[in-house]
């Protein structure tokens, strides 16, 4: 009897092993690895997307990696990415369980959370507060920040990268929390939010520990706190950050109750959320999404117009024809500035803020799947490699590596995208396109932007392949020359600053008063 049972068990597990081996023989192709560690030692420390791009060219639109036992697939073509991440979103919208990040966030940062009921609820509320219909309500904030930006570039052009960071964070605070413009990039709240954001997101960015933490060390979250100093530290920071975020949200509620009708995302979320704690963390999650995106894309814009001066010349011609030299651009000019809009699309294509997509955090397959004859096992990590997709010559032509806004225009100079599955955007990047549009329109209306020239008279061109890797991938710091296009620029910017801010703003001030905010 026992022998019969043993034989049955042996047959069962043998058949199961044969089936598993058969299925794994149908995994997508990829570079061969070594026992136990798989492809770990083949992953570069920097610019991983370039290695992935090389493997895409070698193995095709979908390839497989084994990272110390963790299944990974990389999607390097448009069709594979949209077929799986869009058309099969129910199976691919999940995230890996990011143990460290979720301890820092207490599981409240829904962009890092797995696709459960909480994730769906918070995501829906965020979308309702930030959808295309409500986005127009934030245009005045964006135009005001553009005025401040060109004023700061006029008075202190050498620190243009710092100005980009200021405008990105200040605009974020205005849209999310209804703040007045913050003129000092060292404002205490900005610094605290930056530390909070980096602590959570950098713990989730792909690196050596990311690949294995949730597969092999997930059990550590069940250890008692007294055994884990790192866990106590994370829980302490979560409590500290929650107090700060609840305070920001409570300030919005207080202003709403006092009759302040300023529009902001946090106010909309408070109205749709029963729990103030959930509302506070939802607003903070949205803040995280835009914390560095705008500044990164503006930095790449500067490189683009330095390296491709013909694009800047055409943009100047369009602005002179549509706007003229006697007023500043506005969102009313949006439909009449197709080349500027095409520049925004091309920046988001040429150098996306994150080569692997939103937050650089991959997706996770929550069930077994089959695609193009390949077997994709449950639990597989899935990376969309935007770098490969955006530099695909079959999609964007032989000049895909170059910056060319005209690829988004038809022969009549009208915006036209023939790229499928991009919702008419023409690219797969993420970013606040309308915000970039107005910032770029203001800068090109006001300035000539040229390459830096050193003391020997040598032109110093930036290298567009040199980046800083972090939450986003901005270019390495570089220099440039920013000069007013004509004599009227200085006076018009000064007048716009008075009209927008209500006062002769002092760039050393930390922020404007609530009275000035209501004047907007």
SULCOR-V768632 format. One record per residue. N is the residue number from 0. PSI is psi in degrees with one decimal (NA if undefined). OMEGA is omega in degrees with one decimal (none if undefined). Layout:
<<N & PSI & OMEGA> <N & PSI & OMEGA>>
//
This chain:
<<0 & -48.9 & 179.9> <1 & -37.0 & 178.7> <2 & -39.2 & 179.4> <3 & -43.3 & 178.7> <4 & -42.9 & 179.7> <5 & -42.6 & 180.0> <6 & -42.9 & 179.2> <7 & -44.8 & 177.7> <8 & -42.0 & -179.7> <9 & -42.7 & 178.1> <10 & -43.2 & -179.0> <11 & -50.6 & -176.7> <12 & -30.5 & 176.3> <13 & -45.3 & 178.5> <14 & -39.8 & 179.0> <15 & -41.6 & 179.1> <16 & -40.2 & 179.2> <17 & -41.7 & 179.4> <18 & -44.5 & 179.9> <19 & -42.5 & 179.0> <20 & -41.2 & 179.9> <21 & -44.1 & 180.0> <22 & -44.1 & -177.4> <23 & -18.9 & 174.6> <24 & -14.3 & -179.8> <25 & 13.6 & 174.8> <26 & 153.7 & 177.2> <27 & 158.0 & 178.8> <28 & 163.9 & 179.0> <29 & 174.1 & -179.7> <30 & 140.7 & 179.0> <31 & 144.2 & -179.2> <32 & -161.7 & 179.4> <33 & 158.9 & 179.2> <34 & 145.7 & 176.8> <35 & -56.3 & -173.8> <36 & -16.2 & 179.2> <37 & -124.0 & -176.6> <38 & 12.6 & -175.2> <39 & -46.4 & -172.9> <40 & -4.5 & 177.2> <41 & -7.9 & -179.5> <42 & 127.4 & 179.0> <43 & 155.9 & 177.5> <44 & -28.7 & -175.8> <45 & 151.4 & 175.6> <46 & 57.6 & -178.8> <47 & -28.8 & -176.8> <48 & -26.9 & 177.9> <49 & -39.0 & 175.2> <50 & -41.3 & 177.4> <51 & -37.6 & 179.0> <52 & -40.4 & 177.9> <53 & -42.0 & 179.9> <54 & -32.0 & 175.3> <55 & -43.6 & 178.6> <56 & -30.2 & -176.9> <57 & -41.4 & -171.1> <58 & -12.7 & 177.4> <59 & -173.5 & -171.6> <60 & -21.3 & 177.9> <61 & 123.0 & 178.3> <62 & 163.2 & -170.6> <63 & 140.9 & 172.6> <64 & 147.3 & 172.6> <65 & 109.7 & -177.5> <66 & 91.5 & -179.9> <67 & 41.7 & 178.1> <68 & -9.9 & 178.4> <69 & 125.3 & 177.1> <70 & 132.9 & 179.7> <71 & 134.7 & 169.7> <72 & 147.0 & 178.4> <73 & 129.1 & -178.6> <74 & 113.8 & -174.2> <75 & 3.0 & 177.6> <76 & 154.1 & -178.2> <77 & -49.6 & -172.6> <78 & -46.6 & -179.4> <79 & -41.9 & -178.3> <80 & -45.1 & -177.9> <81 & -35.6 & 177.9> <82 & -42.6 & -175.2> <83 & -50.8 & -172.2> <84 & -27.6 & 179.0> <85 & -57.6 & -173.4> <86 & -21.4 & 175.9> <87 & 40.9 & -174.3> <88 & -32.3 & -179.3> <89 & -30.8 & -179.2> <90 & -21.0 & -171.4> <91 & 1.7 & -176.3> <92 & -7.6 & -179.6> <93 & 160.0 & 174.0> <94 & 155.7 & 170.8> <95 & 156.5 & 175.9> <96 & 103.0 & -176.1> <97 & 91.7 & -169.0> <98 & -51.8 & -174.5> <99 & -48.2 & -179.8> <100 & -42.8 & -177.6> <101 & -23.6 & 171.4> <102 & -43.6 & 177.4> <103 & -36.6 & -176.8> <104 & 0.6 & -179.3> <105 & 23.7 & -178.1> <106 & 9.9 & -174.1> <107 & -13.4 & -179.8> <108 & 94.7 & -167.7> <109 & -23.0 & 178.9> <110 & -19.0 & 177.9> <111 & -5.3 & -173.6> <112 & 162.7 & 175.0> <113 & 157.5 & -169.7> <114 & 75.5 & 177.7> <115 & -166.9 & -178.6> <116 & -39.2 & 178.1> <117 & -44.4 & 179.4> <118 & -46.5 & -178.4> <119 & -41.3 & -178.5> <120 & -48.5 & -178.1> <121 & -38.4 & 179.6> <122 & -40.7 & 178.8> <123 & -44.4 & 179.4> <124 & -38.5 & 178.6> <125 & -42.4 & -180.0> <126 & -42.2 & -179.9> <127 & -31.2 & -179.1> <128 & -16.7 & -172.6> <129 & 16.0 & -176.6> <130 & 175.1 & -175.3> <131 & -31.8 & -179.3> <132 & -39.7 & -178.1> <133 & -16.3 & -176.1> <134 & -33.2 & -178.9> <135 & -24.7 & 179.9> <136 & -19.4 & -177.1> <137 & 3.2 & 178.8> <138 & -43.5 & 179.5> <139 & -37.8 & 177.3> <140 & -42.8 & -175.8> <141 & -38.1 & 178.2> <142 & -39.4 & 177.4> <143 & -44.4 & 178.8> <144 & -32.2 & 177.8> <145 & -37.8 & 176.1> <146 & -47.3 & 179.5> <147 & -40.9 & -178.6> <148 & -50.9 & -177.8> <149 & -30.4 & 175.5> <150 & -43.3 & 179.2> <151 & -36.1 & 176.4> <152 & -31.1 & 178.9> <153 & -41.9 & -175.4> <154 & -25.7 & -176.1> <155 & 68.0 & -174.0> <156 & -25.4 & -176.6> <157 & -28.7 & -177.5> <158 & 38.7 & -174.6> <159 & -34.7 & 179.7> <160 & -38.0 & 176.1> <161 & -37.5 & 177.2> <162 & -36.8 & 178.2> <163 & -41.5 & 178.9> <164 & -39.8 & 178.6> <165 & -47.3 & -176.9> <166 & -34.4 & 179.6> <167 & -48.7 & -178.0> <168 & -39.9 & -179.5> <169 & -43.2 & 178.5> <170 & -38.3 & 177.1> <171 & -45.2 & 178.7> <172 & -36.8 & 179.1> <173 & -47.9 & -176.6> <174 & -41.7 & -176.3> <175 & -46.6 & -171.7> <176 & 2.9 & 177.4> <177 & 22.1 & 179.8> <178 & 156.0 & 167.8> <179 & 161.8 & -176.2> <180 & 135.1 & 177.4> <181 & 118.6 & -173.6> <182 & -8.8 & -177.2> <183 & 118.0 & -178.3> <184 & -9.5 & 176.9> <185 & 17.8 & 176.9> <186 & 133.5 & -174.7> <187 & -41.6 & -178.6> <188 & -39.1 & 177.5> <189 & -43.6 & -179.0> <190 & -41.6 & 179.0> <191 & -42.9 & 179.0> <192 & -35.5 & 178.9> <193 & -42.4 & 177.8> <194 & -45.9 & 178.1> <195 & -47.7 & -175.9> <196 & -45.4 & -178.3> <197 & -40.0 & -178.1> <198 & -43.3 & -177.0> <199 & -48.3 & -172.6> <200 & -34.8 & -179.8> <201 & -23.9 & 175.5> <202 & -13.0 & -178.1> <203 & -9.9 & -178.6> <204 & 137.4 & -178.1> <205 & 121.4 & 173.9> <206 & -167.0 & -175.3> <207 & -45.1 & -176.3> <208 & -30.1 & -177.6> <209 & -43.8 & -170.1> <210 & -30.2 & -172.2> <211 & -10.4 & -168.6> <212 & -44.4 & -174.7> <213 & -15.5 & 179.6> <214 & -39.1 & -172.7> <215 & -19.1 & -175.6> <216 & 12.7 & -179.9> <217 & -32.1 & -177.7> <218 & -21.4 & -175.7> <219 & -22.1 & -179.9> <220 & -14.5 & 179.3> <221 & -5.0 & 178.4> <222 & 147.3 & 177.3> <223 & 149.4 & -174.5> <224 & -33.4 & -176.5> <225 & -16.6 & 178.9> <226 & -10.6 & -170.2> <227 & 95.4 & 178.6> <228 & -35.6 & -180.0> <229 & -34.7 & 179.3> <230 & -40.8 & 177.7> <231 & -39.4 & 178.6> <232 & -45.8 & -179.3> <233 & -41.6 & 179.8> <234 & -34.5 & 176.8> <235 & -43.2 & 179.3> <236 & -36.1 & 176.9> <237 & -44.6 & 179.1> <238 & -42.2 & -179.9> <239 & -47.6 & -179.0> <240 & -35.6 & 179.9> <241 & -39.3 & 177.6> <242 & -45.1 & 179.4> <243 & -46.1 & -176.5> <244 & -38.7 & 176.2> <245 & -34.3 & 177.6> <246 & -42.6 & 177.4> <247 & -42.6 & -179.8> <248 & -39.9 & 179.2> <249 & -35.0 & 177.7> <250 & -38.0 & 176.9> <251 & -45.7 & 180.0> <252 & -40.4 & -179.9> <253 & -42.4 & 178.7> <254 & -37.7 & 178.2> <255 & -43.3 & -179.7> <256 & -25.3 & 179.3> <257 & -0.6 & 176.7> <258 & 5.3 & 177.4> <259 & 120.6 & -176.3> <260 & 19.2 & 177.5> <261 & 136.3 & -178.0> <262 & 132.5 & 173.3> <263 & 157.2 & -177.2> <264 & -44.7 & -178.3> <265 & -36.1 & 178.2> <266 & -42.2 & 178.8> <267 & -39.4 & -179.6> <268 & -38.6 & 176.6> <269 & -37.6 & -179.1> <270 & -25.6 & -175.9> <271 & 2.8 & -174.5> <272 & 128.3 & 179.1> <273 & -38.6 & -175.7> <274 & 116.1 & 175.9> <275 & -32.6 & -180.0> <276 & -46.1 & 177.4> <277 & -38.8 & 179.5> <278 & -42.4 & -179.5> <279 & -43.4 & -178.7> <280 & -29.1 & 176.2> <281 & -45.1 & 177.8> <282 & -39.9 & 179.6> <283 & -35.5 & 177.6> <284 & -42.1 & 177.9> <285 & -38.9 & 176.3> <286 & -43.0 & 179.6> <287 & -40.5 & -175.8> <288 & -32.2 & -176.8> <289 & 9.9 & -170.2> <290 & -37.0 & -177.3> <291 & -2.4 & -174.6> <292 & -49.3 & -176.0> <293 & -45.6 & -178.3> <294 & -38.2 & 178.2> <295 & -46.2 & -178.0> <296 & -32.8 & 176.9> <297 & -37.2 & 177.4> <298 & -41.1 & 177.7> <299 & -32.1 & 175.2> <300 & -45.0 & -179.7> <301 & -43.0 & 177.5> <302 & -41.1 & -176.8> <303 & -46.8 & -176.3> <304 & -21.8 & 174.2> <305 & -45.3 & -176.7> <306 & -25.3 & -177.8> <307 & 73.6 & -174.9> <308 & -23.5 & 178.9> <309 & -36.4 & 177.7> <310 & -40.9 & 178.4> <311 & -40.1 & 179.5> <312 & -44.6 & -180.0> <313 & -37.0 & 178.4> <314 & -41.1 & 177.2> <315 & -42.6 & 179.5> <316 & -43.5 & -179.5> <317 & -44.0 & 179.8> <318 & -40.5 & 178.5> <319 & -37.5 & -177.8> <320 & -39.6 & -173.7> <321 & -43.9 & -174.2> <322 & -40.9 & -175.8> <323 & -174.7 & -175.8> <324 & 6.9 & -174.9> <325 & 3.1 & 174.9> <326 & 164.4 & 176.6> <327 & 157.5 & 176.7> <328 & 166.0 & 175.0> <329 & 174.4 & 177.3> <330 & -18.4 & 175.6> <331 & -20.5 & 180.0> <332 & -2.6 & -170.2> <333 & -51.9 & -176.4> <334 & -19.1 & -175.7> <335 & 5.1 & 179.8> <336 & 63.7 & -176.1> <337 & -32.7 & -178.5> <338 & -38.8 & 176.7> <339 & -42.9 & 177.3> <340 & -38.4 & 177.8> <341 & -33.9 & 176.4> <342 & -42.2 & 179.1> <343 & -46.9 & 178.7> <344 & -41.8 & -176.8> <345 & -34.8 & 176.2> <346 & -44.8 & -179.8> <347 & -25.0 & 175.5> <348 & -51.9 & -172.5> <349 & -45.8 & 179.2> <350 & 82.1 & 178.3> <351 & 150.0 & -178.6> <352 & -33.2 & 177.2> <353 & 113.2 & -177.9> <354 & -18.8 & 178.0> <355 & 12.4 & 179.0> <356 & -160.7 & -172.2> <357 & 122.8 & 177.9> <358 & 2.0 & -175.1> <359 & 20.8 & -177.9> <360 & 128.0 & -174.0> <361 & 176.5 & 175.3> <362 & 169.4 & 178.4> <363 & 133.2 & -179.7> <364 & 123.1 & -176.0> <365 & 9.7 & 176.5> <366 & 160.1 & 173.6> <367 & 144.6 & -178.7> <368 & 161.3 & 176.4> <369 & 137.7 & 178.9> <370 & 125.1 & 178.2> <371 & 36.9 & 178.9> <372 & -3.8 & -180.0> <373 & 147.6 & 174.7> <374 & 128.0 & 179.6> <375 & 105.3 & -173.3> <376 & 151.2 & 175.0> <377 & 140.6 & -179.9> <378 & -4.2 & 179.4> <379 & 136.0 & 172.7> <380 & 137.2 & -173.9> <381 & 118.8 & 177.8> <382 & 121.3 & 166.0> <383 & 120.7 & -179.2> <384 & 92.0 & -178.0> <385 & -30.4 & -179.9> <386 & -47.8 & 179.5> <387 & -44.6 & -178.0> <388 & -44.1 & -176.2> <389 & -14.1 & 177.9> <390 & 21.9 & 178.5> <391 & 116.3 & -176.9> <392 & -23.3 & 176.5> <393 & -28.7 & 178.7> <394 & -44.9 & -168.5> <395 & 4.3 & 177.0> <396 & 173.8 & -176.5> <397 & -19.5 & -179.5> <398 & 25.6 & -175.7> <399 & -27.1 & 179.8> <400 & -18.0 & -174.7> <401 & 158.8 & 178.2> <402 & 114.3 & -176.1> <403 & 89.9 & -178.9> <404 & -24.8 & -176.1> <405 & -16.5 & 179.7> <406 & -17.4 & -179.8> <407 & 8.7 & -179.4> <408 & 145.7 & 174.3> <409 & -174.2 & -175.6> <410 & -20.5 & 179.1> <411 & 5.9 & 178.7> <412 & 20.4 & -179.5> <413 & 142.2 & 179.7> <414 & 127.1 & -179.8> <415 & 124.5 & 178.1> <416 & 126.9 & 178.9> <417 & 8.7 & -178.1> <418 & 120.0 & -178.5> <419 & 154.7 & 171.6> <420 & 23.6 & 178.4> <421 & 12.3 & 179.7> <422 & 39.4 & 178.7> <423 & 9.5 & 178.3> <424 & -29.8 & -179.4> <425 & 2.3 & 179.7> <426 & 174.0 & -177.8> <427 & 13.5 & -178.9> <428 & 166.7 & 174.7> <429 & 150.9 & -179.1> <430 & 170.1 & -177.5> <431 & 85.0 & -172.6> <432 & -43.0 & -178.8> <433 & -38.8 & 177.5> <434 & -43.9 & 176.7> <435 & -39.5 & -179.0> <436 & -50.9 & -174.1> <437 & -37.4 & 177.0> <438 & -46.0 & -177.9> <439 & -41.0 & 178.5> <440 & -43.2 & 178.6> <441 & -46.3 & -176.6> <442 & -42.3 & -179.0> <443 & -30.9 & 174.6> <444 & -37.7 & -172.2> <445 & -33.2 & -164.7> <446 & 155.8 & 160.0> <447 & 129.4 & -177.9> <448 & 116.1 & -175.7> <449 & 170.4 & -178.2> <450 & 153.5 & 176.7> <451 & 142.0 & 176.3> <452 & 124.8 & -176.1> <453 & -178.2 & -175.2> <454 & -19.0 & 178.0> <455 & 2.9 & -179.5> <456 & 13.2 & -179.5> <457 & 131.9 & 177.4> <458 & 128.0 & -179.1> <459 & 102.5 & 179.8> <460 & 137.6 & 177.3> <461 & 155.5 & 177.6> <462 & 113.4 & -175.1> <463 & -2.2 & 177.2> <464 & -3.7 & 178.9> <465 & 118.3 & -174.3> <466 & 165.4 & 170.5> <467 & 122.3 & -178.0> <468 & 129.1 & 179.1> <469 & -139.2 & 177.4> <470 & -38.8 & 171.3> <471 & -179.4 & -178.6> <472 & 77.1 & 175.6> <473 & 164.4 & 177.0> <474 & 159.2 & 171.5> <475 & 146.5 & -179.6> <476 & 139.8 & -178.9> <477 & 164.7 & 179.5> <478 & 161.2 & 175.2> <479 & 173.6 & 178.8> <480 & 125.5 & -177.5> <481 & 115.9 & -177.6> <482 & 144.0 & 178.0> <483 & 143.3 & -177.6> <484 & -28.7 & 179.0> <485 & 172.8 & -174.3> <486 & -21.1 & -177.2> <487 & -17.4 & -173.5> <488 & -46.2 & -174.9> <489 & -49.0 & -178.2> <490 & -40.5 & -179.1> <491 & -38.1 & 177.8> <492 & -41.8 & 178.6> <493 & -42.4 & 179.5> <494 & -41.5 & 179.0> <495 & -35.8 & 179.7> <496 & -41.8 & 178.2> <497 & -44.0 & -178.5> <498 & -40.7 & -176.3> <499 & -41.5 & -173.8> <500 & -17.1 & 179.3> <501 & -8.2 & 179.9> <502 & 165.3 & 170.9> <503 & 91.9 & -169.4> <504 & 136.6 & 175.6> <505 & 117.2 & -177.3> <506 & -13.0 & 178.1> <507 & -12.1 & -179.0> <508 & 150.2 & -177.8> <509 & -38.9 & 177.2> <510 & 168.2 & 178.5> <511 & 161.0 & 180.0> <512 & 163.8 & 176.8> <513 & -32.8 & 178.3> <514 & -43.2 & 179.2> <515 & -34.2 & 177.8> <516 & -43.8 & -179.1> <517 & -24.2 & 178.5> <518 & -21.6 & 178.1> <519 & NA & none>>
//
